[in-house]
Amino acid sequence: MRFSLGLLCSLVVAQAKDVVENWDIGFVTTNRGLDQPARKSIGVNGQFPLPVVEAVLGDTLILNVRNSLDVPTSLHAHGIHQFGTNYYDGVYMVTECGVAPGSNFTYEIPLMQAGTFWIHGHTSEQNYDGLQTTLIVYNPNDTYSADCEYLFVFEDWWPLTFMETYPLLTEPNPTAGLFDSPPGMLINGANANLTGSIDFVAGNTYRIRLVSMSSFPLFEFTIDDHELQIIEVDGVATKPYNTSVVRLAPAERTSVLVTAKETTTLNYQYHVTMFGDFLPAIPGVFPSTYNGSVVYDSDAPFFEVETIATGFLDELAIESLDDEPALVPDHHIYLNATSGFHEDGSTFESFNQIAYKYPLVPSILSALTTGDMATSPITYGPDTNTHVLKYGEIIEMLLWSPTNLPHPIHLHGHVFQIIEKGFTNDTTGQYRNQVPATNAPLKRDTIFIPGEEYAIVRFRANNPGLWSLHCHITWHSGMGLIMLFASAPEMMQESVQVPDAVLEQCRLQGILTSGNAAGNNGGFNYAAAPNDPYLLVEDPLSN
């Protein structure tokens, strides 16, 4: 099964309703139509890919989940802020205990944002094995109009499961064997070579939603001799920004408007390229390009080009539509996204040399049950790397990638303004790029930090809850590149009521529902909580 390049031309009805999805999450054996051996994967209702979820601003998404796996699972609505519903954010051992094997659970998610989002597993990197799909929330009063729209969803599909890959990532000499079985490119859930054409009517305007559900590589999309006008980034409306190509890192989304030619004398091609200069060059894989048709007249010849457009987007030049100026920071946080080692030479990823480990109590429940201690970061455990935020303060993060590894960093529950970008080895400031003072900085929930570069972002801590910040390269998050923000825990204690259904999932699995990260109530006794030493900067086995 696959979802096609669906052409949506119907009107969106502005009437709030429940959008009900019944998902039986279970194992499926598939190769996704690629020239690979079939492998153990995770599907819904015995099918692949997962159905696209469509809703309207103001709807409530009801996700009725049956866990037919033999391990816990959970679902995260990526980009949905979950104001007042932090317990439905879907992050294992942060906002819930996961859905126990053989049990049922319902997520009830108010959709108060319009745009392009996605839903994916957030337990044990299950999105890597297929538990992911697009979520589109339409706005009946959208600033931008189009005659019809198309959806392009990009994935890389690897022959090994995440659990088969993990030892290759963390064992000494971690790159050995990692790329012996490279991925294939998927477009809209199937082998890219099965992707169809798109039809343009002369003079019409089309909205094209581009979604990267990639686990590692970058993707680019372009249409020969057509301008792409960016109008949305990560669910946030932007001022119109014209470009010839859109580049997406893992977890990023972009909507563009494309105005068709006034004549039908030529057809054109669109191009989707999977690549990454941080990846080994593998012919036919990194890079690989799929060329599809943009059809005006089936009998017309094709426009010819010698080269395919490529390039970065200048995020500092794109403006948010709401005209909010750059925020003035109250609180500065430096986050060094880097690799490190244990004494045995095993490799992990980290923020500030702390590789994330699950606490014994979900962090949201620690915030709600530890009284005044909830404002102390140690309550959440040393290996969760939690920062406690005051309500309403402006947080500035310096996201630093000193190695040659890139990191698409995603923040739950918020969007951030992109303020500055540059190179980590630039001691003179020559290559320091800042958002113009007169601009309304671009807001998004995921930012790509190339290797040996940095970015400065700012956000307002106006959403009480426990929120994850992590790399969206699945390998890196699985290796520990995760940390938490505990935002206004004292306000959470006054306003957040965790549904009993969430607590019941903890009880089913024997997981504690109160106390600090070690399950202790009172004081600084967290001795039972995971507490690994800081990662070593140098490989102890390299000598």
C-alpha positions in Angstrom: 0.0 0.0 0.0 1.1 3.6 -0.6 -0.3 7.0 -0.6 -0.2 8.9 -3.9 0.5 12.4 -4.9 -3.0 13.4 -3.8 -4.5 16.4 -5.6 -6.7 18.3 -3.2 -9.0 20.9 -4.7 -12.0 20.7 -2.4 -13.2 23.4 0.0 -12.2 23.1 3.6 -15.2 23.2 5.9 -14.8 25.5 9.0 -16.7 23.4 11.6 -14.9 21.9 14.6 -15.2 18.2 14.9 -13.5 15.1 16.2 -11.1 13.5 13.7 -11.0 9.8 14.8 -8.2 7.5 13.8 -8.2 3.9 15.0 -4.6 2.5 14.8 -3.6 -1.0 15.7 0.2 -0.7 15.8 1.9 -3.9 15.0 4.8 -5.5 13.3 4.8 -5.8 9.5 7.4 -7.4 7.3 8.2 -5.3 4.2 10.9 -3.9 2.0 8.8 -0.8 1.1 9.0 -1.8 -2.6 12.8 -1.3 -2.7 15.4 -3.7 -3.9 16.2 -4.8 -0.3 15.3 -7.9 1.8 12.0 -7.5 3.6 12.5 -6.7 7.3 10.7 -6.3 10.5 8.9 -3.0 10.5 6.1 -1.2 12.3 2.8 -0.5 10.6 -0.8 0.4 11.4 -3.7 -2.0 10.8 -1.4 -4.3 9.1 -0.5 -1.8 6.4 2.2 0.4 5.0 2.5 3.3 4.8 0.5 4.8 7.6 -2.5 6.8 6.4 -2.1 10.6 6.1 -4.1 12.4 8.8 -6.1 15.4 7.7 -8.0 17.8 9.9 -9.1 21.4 10.2 -8.0 24.1 12.6 -10.1 23.7 15.8 -10.7 20.0 15.4 -9.7 17.5 18.0 -7.6 14.6 16.9 -8.6 11.3 18.6 -6.0 8.7 18.2 -7.3 5.3 19.4 -4.2 3.1 19.8 -4.0 -0.6 20.2 -0.5 -1.7 20.9 0.0 -5.1 19.2 3.8 -4.9 19.6 5.7 -6.8 22.2 7.2 -3.6 23.5 5.8 -0.2 24.6 5.0 2.4 22.0 3.9 6.0 22.0 2.9 8.7 19.4 4.1 12.3 19.1 2.3 14.9 17.0 5.5 16.7 15.8 5.0 20.5 15.8 1.8 20.5 17.7 2.4 22.5 20.9 0.0 20.6 23.2 -0.9 23.7 25.2 -2.6 22.3 28.4 -2.2 18.7 27.1 1.5 18.0 27.8 0.6 14.5 28.8 -0.3 13.7 25.2 3.0 14.8 23.7 4.0 11.2 23.4 7.6 11.2 24.6 8.4 7.9 26.5 9.3 8.5 30.1 9.0 12.2 29.7 5.3 12.8 29.3 4.0 9.2 29.6 5.0 5.6 30.3 4.2 4.5 26.8 1.3 2.3 25.7 1.9 -1.1 27.3 2.0 -4.2 24.9 -1.5 -5.6 24.4 -3.3 -2.6 25.8 -5.3 0.3 24.4 -4.9 4.1 24.8 -6.4 7.2 23.4 -4.7 10.5 22.6 -7.1 13.5 22.5 -5.2 16.3 20.9 -6.8 19.8 20.3 -5.5 21.1 17.0 -5.0 24.8 17.7 -2.4 25.4 15.0 -2.7 25.1 11.2 0.0 23.9 8.9 2.0 20.9 8.0 3.0 18.5 10.8 3.6 14.8 11.2 3.0 12.0 13.7 5.6 9.5 14.7 6.6 7.0 17.3 8.6 8.4 20.2 9.6 5.3 22.0 12.8 3.5 21.2 13.2 5.3 17.8 10.2 3.4 16.4 9.8 6.0 13.7 13.0 4.6 12.1 11.1 1.3 11.6 8.1 3.0 9.9 5.8 4.4 12.6 5.3 7.8 11.1 3.0 9.7 8.8 2.0 13.3 7.8 -0.5 15.4 9.7 -2.1 18.3 7.8 -4.2 20.9 9.6 -6.0 23.1 7.2 -7.0 26.7 7.9 -10.3 27.8 6.3 -9.1 31.4 6.6 -5.6 30.8 5.3 -3.8 33.9 4.2 -2.6 32.1 1.1 -5.0 30.6 -1.4 -4.3 27.9 -4.0 -6.5 26.2 -6.6 -5.2 22.7 -5.6 -2.4 21.2 -3.6 0.1 18.3 -3.7 1.9 16.5 -0.9 5.5 15.1 -1.1 6.8 13.1 1.8 10.4 12.0 1.8 12.0 9.1 3.7 15.1 7.0 3.7 14.5 3.3 4.4 17.4 1.2 5.7 17.7 -2.6 5.4 18.4 -3.0 9.2 16.0 -2.2 12.0 17.0 0.4 14.6 17.7 -2.3 17.2 20.0 -4.0 14.7 21.7 -0.8 13.9 22.2 0.5 17.5 25.2 -1.8 18.3 27.0 -0.6 15.2 26.5 3.0 16.3 27.7 2.7 19.9 30.4 0.0 19.9 34.1 0.9 19.5 34.9 2.1 16.0 31.2 2.9 15.5 31.2 3.6 11.7 32.3 0.0 10.9 29.5 -1.6 8.9 27.0 1.3 9.2 26.8 1.9 5.5 27.4 -1.6 4.2 23.6 -1.8 3.7 22.6 1.7 2.5 19.0 3.0 2.4 16.6 3.5 -0.5 14.6 6.6 -1.2 10.9 6.7 -0.5 8.5 9.3 -1.8 5.0 9.2 -0.4 5.6 5.9 1.3 6.9 3.9 -1.6 9.9 3.4 -3.8 10.7 6.8 -5.4 10.7 5.2 -8.8 6.9 4.5 -8.4 6.1 8.2 -7.8 3.7 9.6 -10.4 3.5 12.8 -12.3 1.7 15.9 -11.2 -0.7 17.8 -13.5 -0.7 21.5 -13.9 -3.5 23.6 -15.4 -2.2 26.8 -17.1 -2.5 29.8 -14.9 -3.5 27.9 -11.7 -1.7 28.2 -8.4 -0.7 25.1 -6.5 0.3 24.6 -2.9 3.0 21.9 -2.5 3.6 20.6 1.0 7.1 19.1 1.4 7.7 16.9 4.5 11.0 15.3 5.5 10.4 12.2 7.6 14.1 11.3 7.0 16.2 9.6 9.6 19.5 11.0 8.4 20.0 12.4 4.8 18.9 15.7 3.4 16.3 16.1 0.6 15.9 18.7 -2.0 12.9 19.5 -4.2 12.8 21.7 -7.3 10.8 22.2 -10.5 12.5 23.1 -13.7 11.9 26.7 -14.7 9.3 27.3 -12.0 9.6 29.6 -9.0 8.8 28.2 -5.5 7.3 30.7 -3.2 7.7 29.7 0.5 4.6 30.4 2.6 5.0 28.1 5.6 7.9 26.6 7.5 7.3 23.9 10.2 3.7 24.9 10.6 4.4 28.7 10.9 3.1 31.0 8.2 5.9 33.1 6.5 6.0 36.2 4.3 6.4 35.1 0.7 9.9 34.1 -0.1 10.9 33.1 -3.6 13.5 30.3 -4.3 14.3 27.8 -7.0 14.9 24.9 -4.6 13.8 23.8 -1.1 16.3 21.8 1.1 14.9 19.8 4.0 16.7 18.3 6.9 15.1 15.5 9.0 11.8 16.6 10.6 11.5 19.9 8.6 8.5 20.9 6.6 7.9 23.6 4.0 4.9 24.7 2.0 5.4 26.5 -1.3 3.1 28.1 -3.9 3.8 27.4 -7.5 2.1 29.3 -10.2 1.7 27.4 -13.4 2.8 28.7 -16.8 0.2 30.5 -18.9 0.8 28.2 -21.9 0.8 24.4 -22.3 3.4 24.1 -25.0 5.9 22.4 -22.7 6.0 19.9 -19.9 8.6 20.1 -17.1 10.3 17.9 -14.5 10.4 18.0 -10.8 13.5 16.6 -9.0 13.9 15.0 -5.6 17.5 14.5 -4.4 18.6 12.5 -1.4 22.1 13.5 -0.3 24.4 14.8 2.4 28.0 16.0 2.3 28.4 14.4 5.8 27.5 11.0 4.3 29.8 8.7 2.4 29.5 8.9 -1.3 27.6 5.8 -2.5 26.8 5.8 -6.2 23.0 5.7 -6.7 22.4 6.4 -3.0 24.2 9.5 -1.8 23.3 11.3 -3.9 20.3 9.8 -5.7 17.8 11.8 -7.7 14.2 11.0 -8.8 12.9 12.9 -11.8 9.1 13.2 -12.1 6.9 14.9 -14.6 4.9 18.1 -14.4 2.4 17.7 -17.1 0.6 20.5 -18.9 -0.2 18.6 -22.1 0.6 14.9 -22.4 1.5 15.4 -26.1 3.9 18.3 -25.4 7.7 18.0 -25.3 9.7 18.5 -22.2 11.6 21.6 -21.2 15.3 20.8 -21.2 17.9 21.8 -18.5 21.5 21.1 -18.1 21.7 21.2 -14.3 19.3 20.7 -11.4 18.9 23.6 -9.0 20.5 23.0 -5.6 21.4 25.1 -2.5 20.7 26.1 1.1 17.8 28.3 2.1 18.8 31.6 3.8 16.7 31.2 6.9 17.8 34.6 8.2 16.2 36.2 5.2 12.8 34.5 5.5 10.4 36.3 7.8 7.5 35.1 9.9 4.1 36.5 8.8 3.2 37.7 12.3 5.8 40.5 12.2 7.1 39.7 15.7 10.5 41.3 16.2 13.5 39.5 17.6 12.9 38.6 21.3 15.2 40.1 23.9 16.7 37.2 26.0 16.4 36.8 29.7 18.2 33.5 30.0 21.1 32.1 28.0 21.9 28.4 27.5 24.9 27.0 25.8 24.4 23.5 24.3 27.4 21.7 22.8 26.0 18.9 20.6 28.9 16.5 20.5 30.1 12.9 20.6 31.8 11.3 23.6 33.0 8.0 24.9 32.7 5.7 27.9 35.8 4.1 29.4 35.2 1.0 27.3 35.4 3.0 24.1 31.6 2.9 23.3 30.4 6.0 21.6 27.4 8.2 22.4 26.0 11.6 21.4 25.3 14.3 24.0 24.5 17.8 24.9 27.4 19.1 27.0 28.8 15.6 27.4 25.7 14.2 29.0 24.1 11.4 27.1 20.4 11.2 27.9 19.1 8.2 30.0 15.5 7.5 30.9 14.5 8.3 34.5 12.6 5.8 36.7 9.6 8.1 36.9 8.2 10.0 33.9 9.5 13.6 34.2 6.0 15.1 34.0 5.0 13.1 37.0 8.1 14.2 38.9 7.2 17.8 38.2 3.7 17.3 39.5 4.5 15.3 42.7 7.6 16.7 44.2 6.3 20.1 45.5 9.0 22.8 45.7 11.7 20.3 44.6 10.2 20.4 41.1 12.1 23.7 40.5 15.4 21.9 41.1 16.9 20.4 37.9 18.3 17.4 39.9 14.8 16.2 40.6 14.5 15.0 37.0 17.8 13.1 37.3 21.3 14.0 36.2 21.1 12.0 33.0 18.0 13.8 31.7 20.0 17.1 31.5 17.0 19.1 32.5 16.9 22.9 32.6 14.1 24.5 34.6 12.6 27.6 33.0 10.5 30.4 34.5 7.2 31.1 32.9 7.3 33.8 30.3 11.1 34.3 30.2 12.9 34.5 26.9 15.4 31.7 26.4 18.3 32.1 24.1 20.1 28.9 23.1 23.5 28.7 21.5 23.4 25.4 19.6 27.0 24.4 18.9 28.2 21.5 16.7 32.0 21.3 16.9 32.4 18.0 15.1 31.8 17.2 11.5 28.4 15.7 12.3 25.3 17.8 11.6 22.3 18.0 13.9 18.7 18.9 13.1 17.6 20.1 16.5 13.9 19.9 17.4 12.1 21.6 20.3 8.8 20.2 21.6 6.0 22.5 22.6 7.4 25.7 21.0 8.8 27.3 18.0 11.9 29.4 18.1 13.2 32.4 16.3 16.4 32.0 14.3 18.7 34.9 15.2 22.2 34.0 14.1 24.3 31.4 12.3 28.0 30.9 11.8 31.0 28.7 12.0 32.5 27.3 15.2 36.1 28.0 14.1 35.4 31.6 13.1 37.4 33.5 15.7 37.1 36.9 13.9 33.4 37.0 13.3 33.9 37.3 9.6 31.3 34.7 8.8 28.9 35.6 11.5 25.4 36.0 10.0 22.6 37.7 12.0 19.0 38.3 11.2 18.5 41.9 10.0 17.3 44.2 12.7 14.2 45.2 10.7 13.1 41.6 10.1 10.6 39.5 11.9 12.8 36.4 12.4 11.7 33.1 11.0 10.1 30.8 13.5 10.3 27.0 13.3 10.5 24.0 15.5 13.5 22.3 13.9 16.8 23.8 12.8 19.6 22.1 10.9 23.1 22.8 12.4 25.7 21.6 9.9 28.9 20.1 11.3 31.4 22.8 12.6 28.6 25.4 12.7 26.4 27.0 15.3 23.1 28.8 15.5 21.5 31.1 18.0 17.7 30.7 18.5 15.2 32.3 21.0 11.9 31.3 22.3 9.3 32.3 24.9 8.8 29.8 27.7 5.0 30.3 27.7 3.9 26.6 27.7 4.2 24.9 31.1 5.2 21.3 30.8 8.1 18.9 30.3 9.5 19.4 26.8 12.2 17.5 24.9 15.0 19.1 22.9 16.7 16.6 20.7 18.5 15.8 17.5 16.2 14.4 14.8 18.8 12.3 13.2 17.4 9.1 14.6 20.9 7.5 15.2 21.9 10.5 17.3 18.8 10.7 19.4 19.0 7.0 20.1 22.7 7.6 21.2 21.7 10.2 23.7 21.4 13.6 22.0 18.4 14.6 24.1 17.7 16.9 27.0 14.6 18.4 28.7 13.1 21.7 29.6 10.9 21.8 32.7 8.9 24.9 32.0 7.1 26.5 35.0 6.7 23.3 37.1 5.1 25.3 39.9 2.3 26.4 37.5 2.0 22.8 36.2 1.1 21.7 39.8 -1.7 24.2 39.8 -3.2 23.5 36.4 -2.2 20.1 35.0 -4.4 17.1 35.7 -2.9 14.0 34.1 -5.7 11.7 32.9 -6.0 8.4 34.8 -5.7 6.6 31.5 -2.1 7.9 31.3 -1.3 6.7 34.9 -2.9 3.3 34.2 -0.4 2.7 31.4 2.3 3.2 34.0 0.7 0.9 36.5 0.3 -1.8 33.8 4.1 -1.7 33.3 5.1 -1.4 37.0 6.5 2.1 36.5 6.4 4.5 39.4 4.0 7.5 39.1 5.4 9.9 41.8 8.7 11.1 43.2 11.9 12.3 41.6 13.8 10.5 38.8 14.7 7.8 41.3 11.2 7.4 42.6 11.9 9.0 45.9 9.6 11.5 47.5 11.4 14.3 49.3 15.0 15.5 49.6 17.8 15.1 47.2 17.9 11.3 47.2 18.3 10.4 43.6 20.9 7.6 44.1 18.8 5.1 42.1 18.4 7.3 39.1 20.7 6.8 36.0 23.8 8.8 36.7 26.6 8.0 34.2 29.8 10.0 34.3 30.3 12.8 31.8 31.4 11.4 28.4 35.1 11.5 27.7 36.1 13.9 24.9 38.9 11.6 23.7 38.4 7.9 22.7 40.2 5.9 25.5 41.0 3.2 22.9 42.7 5.5 20.4 46.1 5.3 22.0 
